[in-house]
Amino acid sequence: MVVQGPPGTGKTHTIANIICHYLATGKRVLVTSKGEAALSVLRDHIPEGIRELTISLLTSERDGLKQLEKAVGVLSNTATHKNRGQLEKEIIITQTRIVDLKQQISQIDTELFEWAQKHLKRINRKKAQDSILPLELAKKVAADKENHTWFTDRPQAEQQFIPKFNDEDIRSVRNARKILGKDLVYVNCILPKTADLPDKNTIASVHQDLVNAQQLEASAVENEIPLLRASATDSFERAEKLLESVNQLIDFFGNVENAEWITKLFNLWQKEGLDSEQTKLFSDLMPLMTSIAEQRSRVVGYAVSIPAATLHCKIICEAVEKASNGKRPFGMTKIGKSKEKGVFREIMIEGHPPETPEEWGKGKEYLDWRKKVNAFCIKWGIVSQEFDLPTIEDQGNQTGLWIADTIRLINQAMHMASQVSSIISTEVHSLFPYGMDAHKIMTSIKDAREAAKAIELNLSKIRLFKSRKTIEEVSKYLAVCSGEIVDAMKYFFQNQTGNSKYTNSDISDKWIALNTELNRLLNLREQLEIVKKVSTLVHNSGAKNWAKALLNEPADSMADQWTPSDWLESWNWVVNDNYLRQIDGRSKIRKLSEKRTTYEKDLKRAFEKVVQLRTYLGLKNNMTNRVESALVMFTSAIQRIGRGTGIRAQRFRKDARNAMEDSYSAIPCWIMPSWRISESLPAKLGAFDLVIVDEASQSDITALPALLRGKKMLIVGDDKQVSPTAAFIEEKKLLQLKHNYLSDQPFEPLLLPGTSLYDLANALFPGQRIMLREHFRCVEPIIKFSMRFYSDEIIPLRIPRPSERIDPPLVDVYIPHGVRDRRQINIAEAEAIADEICRITIDPKFQNRSIGVVCLLGVKQALYIQNLLLGRLGEETFLRHQIACGDPPTFQGKERDIMFVSMVECQNTKSAKTALLFQQRYNVALSRAKDRMYLFRSVSEEMLRHDDLKIKVIQHFKSPMGNLTNEVKSLIDLCESDFERNVFNRLINLGYKVTPQVKVGPYSIDLVVDGIEDRRLAVELDGDQYHTPDRWADDYRRQQILERVGWKFWRCWGSSFYLDPDECMEDLIKTLKAMGIEPLSADDATSNHYTEHRVIGIEQKADPDFNESQENEEASKKPPEQMVLFSKRKTASADTRTSEEPSKNKVFPGKKTIPVEDSSGEEIFVEVGDRVLISYNDEPTLQNTIRISDTEHDPDMKIIHFSKPLAQALLDAEINEEIEIEAGGKTRIITILDIDKQKIEKR
């Protein structure tokens, strides 16, 4: 298997996980690498439970032996004390626990996803196309909250809570409540029916009866009043009718007191009957009298006046009739009848002559009535002699009025004679057999009045009894009724009726008032029923509070707050509010998340435990008797050695070594560089189940001894990083080796020197390459440069903590006067780098930062800078900051907090760098910095070729994030939604340090809140239109990825926030406080730009004793260790273009010192006789050793005569220089990898 690990992608973590897996399956692992840097921290990544079984033999053999002793101790303990059965049992229990934890975590994830679907799934409305997100709904609910505060019920969205009423019902109840007003109190009251209550007369009678009860009793005894026969059927009702008849008779006697002739007729009718012959003549007059009386009430209203001569003039009467018919009153003849016409014109209606036929019709009707009156007067005069009637004359309307009054009295007399007299005669005899005479009553008003009084007294006694009974019955009836009016009636009967303080009139008025009020209320029954019906519907729909208010709180005079026209909006608002609160689930989600975190921790511990247990079980199963004996012997020998000072210590050491040789196979994991393997481990094929080669791109075929010891191999490397360089092997020898050992090998070219083991493995295992894509080392603006070398996407996951962050992460320092000499040293760049490092080391903010200096061109510049730093800083500071200086291969597998990159090249030596070799070196060099990277250069863009890697480096520092480098005026501009802006503003107002849209590789965190001591919280705000359930699932998986690298998350749904922002913020603040994140000062604000640009120039000072050209000429001839830097004459200064704090960017020159001696002072370039190691850019993996000869020319043996074009192109070239040559009709680029100087004897 081949694993490609670009810079900082966690190769060490991956290897550690694979080691754990193999150890857990009882297998052995060997991990090796060409260098030790890649292996130095691997052992620390092995879990503690099995770390002691891992032996790391690196530079310090003493540490390795100590590890070996501990491992042997663990192995010996395992062999002696570990029980195989107990280990197997614990493994089963732990594995079962792992399965349970995974199931619980999966169940939690399912529940969380269900919550997410509730918040992210669009809510369908009535219209199919009308849907809304919960977040948008929450915004509407929050915005409309004040409009619906009146509605305090909480109906749900379920079927049973759908309103069972409609707008029409609400309109009807609104109107009803407005009509009712304060009478709403009667909505649940039972009102009596007026028909079931006594009338005013009954009440007055009852009152009078109750008041006069004693007087009635005394009067009945004193006046010897005839007593009513109580045994008679319906005696009371019959007595009442009798009293009514007697009273009518009394009234009649009073009316005819002055009309004796009517009394005579009454007596005659009473005696003979109404149809007797004696009264026939008079009876014949009565129809005419009745007609005159009936017509009078109509014609009198016409207000007609006629001359007296009109009634007896036929011509005038005919003229009036013609006029009423619309004809000419006197025909067509205009001559004659002047007298009649004069009278005709005097006829008036309502004071004016009639004009229309209708008015003449009224005149005609009046004439007819006057004729009837006249005729009646004539007949009356004839009959009056028979019955001694009064004499009357025709006086028009006055006579008509007399006729009307007289006929009323005659009719009364006939009624008295025919009906009343009969009732009195019959009932007096039946009801009052003693003490009362019917004949006297009928003939005497005095006797009639005495009889009426007697009847009244008897009725009063009965009414008194009935009145009391009536009071009881009414009280009983009112007892089941309710309401203020009922209470008033009860009070009326209990305290006023029968109270002598009140007259009958008072009682009647009060009762009338009560009944009037009751009738008014009864007339509101329709409105009361409407209120009851609608309130019941409201109650049954789930709105109990609203229903109660409809029944109990009267409407205002202006408006009714309980029957708004937008009631349905309020109903839906509450339903929506309830739905949002139901799906909120913050507490549940928080508990699920906390439980998941606990399960994740438990799962990690369970995995570590099962790895440990299975490792011990594998050791126990693989432990042979010989190994166990050897372990016992080794332990015994170690104990005997003691301090190692005894005379037998040497022998005991030898015994321990011999015993250890037999114990090697018991050690499950060895970590060592490839050069140690042959001398440290037995040469046994397949001794390890797995051999892991780290940084395989730096290893070559010399790693074969390690590979032969494995049954399987894992090759971890990166062909985009530094590859091995071939030694100077002559072509003749190379061909001989190929012929003898590689002739039958299918991958012969990849087995030659200069080819990496990683390239060989890629060819051997095509299609089995796995690339690690998650980057954990550098901040994104730094690692962005390396991404260009990979076709697959690299995901930067590291966001520096506040204590780690250095703003800006990139610093571009341009030194226009910098010059690279023939020794490949740029003194100006070296001095500037040393100055900056000196400044950093005295800054308290950088006291714990590690520092590295990498030079893109050779190692001489690095050695020169190292000597400068040692001289200026001293060894203690140098070691405290773990300062390392070197070329890219030196730094492969290493990292530093701050890296300084020296380009070395200058305007005069700016050869292009395009080959794969330089791509690998630049990739390594520019991916070592974790938090800040400096670029020191003496060239500018316009000096370089477009394909030169140097220009790409400069452009990267200019725009590290590509399209993402646009700076914003305010951090809030980075927020992508109103939701984010809202939360951002709230946190900022509370004083927290917040950064929106923090990029972590391809991921983006909505908000990051930073606190002291590197505490930070990622805030994810979910629920906008871009979040689908599937996308949320991806976000959740992204969260799990980021949690693996230490992020803590707090999530909030938009619907929850807009529904109750204060509560959500309270929860967020509570989470922040629990993590120890408090508001920070404004000084802790985060910068949002990526690169600081500086320009360092030379400021010349006048010095007559200083000859710069001479000094430079002499200096250029000296090796670095002999150079003296003239600090008194040259001063470096900084010109900061985009820095926010110019004073901090000023470069202070450090003290100039003479570098200590190094071995890199010789200037190397190609000369005749040298061997040159080259590679062609179009065949970067093939390296060739060419010897330039002054006598020979054998291209097959790679011997080129110095006169040939290839040799001419190579002569005077330097290491790392690229040269263009013409070959085969095309231009090829050669890269000088190395030069082997050869001396040519002079002939």
Secondary structure, DSSP 8 states (H G I E B T S, - for coil): -EEE--TTS-HHHHHHHHHHHHHHTT--EEEEESSSTTTTTTGGGS-HHHHTTEEE-SS-HHHHHHHHHHHHHHHHHHHHH--HHHHHHHHHHHHHHHHHHHHHHHHHHHHHHHHHHHHHS-EE-SSTT-EE-HHHHHHHHHHTGGGGTT------SSGGGS-S--HHHHHHHHHHHHHHGGGGGGTT-----GGGS--HHHHHHHHHHHHTHHHHHHHHHHTT-----TTSTTHHHHHHHHHHHHHHHHHHHHHTTT-HHHHHHHHHHHHH-TT-GGGHHHHHHHHHHHHHHHHHHHHGGG-EE--GGGTT-HHHHHHHHHHHTTS-TTTT--SS-HHHHHHHHT-EETTB---SHHHHHHHHHHHHHHHHHHHHHHHHHHHHHHHT-------THHHHHHHHHHHHHHHHHHHIIIIIHHHHHHHHHHH--SS--HHHHHH-HHHHHHHHHHHHHHHHHHHHHHHHHHHHHHHHHHHT--SHHHHHHHHHHHHTTT-TTS-HHHHHHHHHHHHHHHHHHHTTHHHHHHHHHHHHHHHHTT-HHHHHHHHHS---SS--TTS-TTHHHHHHHHHHHHHHHHHH-HHHHHHHHHHHHHHHHHHHHHHHHHHHHHHHHHHHHH--HHHHHHHHHHHHHHHHHTTS-STTHHHHHHHHHHHHHTTGGG--EEE--HHHHHHHS---TT-EEEEEEETTTS--GGGHHHHHTEEEEEEEE-TTS---------HHHHHHHHHHHSTT-TTGGGGSTT--HHHHHHHHSTT-EEE--EE-SS-HHHHHHHHTT-SS--EE-----TTT--SSSEEEEE-TT--B-TTS-BHHHHHHHHHHHHHHHTSGGGTT--EEEEESS-SHHHHHHHHHHHHHH-HHHHHHTT-EEE-HHHHTT--EEEEEEE----TTS-----SHHHHHHHHHHTT-EEEEEEEEES--GGGS-TT-HHHHHHHHHHSTTGGGG---SSGGGG--SHHHHHHHHHHHHTT-EEEEEEEETTEEEEEEEE-GGG-EEEEEEE-STT--HHHHHHHHHHHHHHHHTT--EEEEEHHHHHH-HHHHHHHHHHHHHHTT-----GGG------EEEEEEEEEE---TT--HHHHHHHHHTS-GGG----TTTEEEEEEESS-S-GGGG-------------S--S-----TT-EEEEEETTEEEEEEEEEEESS--BGGGTEEETTSHHHHHHTT--TT-EEEEEETTEEEEEEEEEEE-------
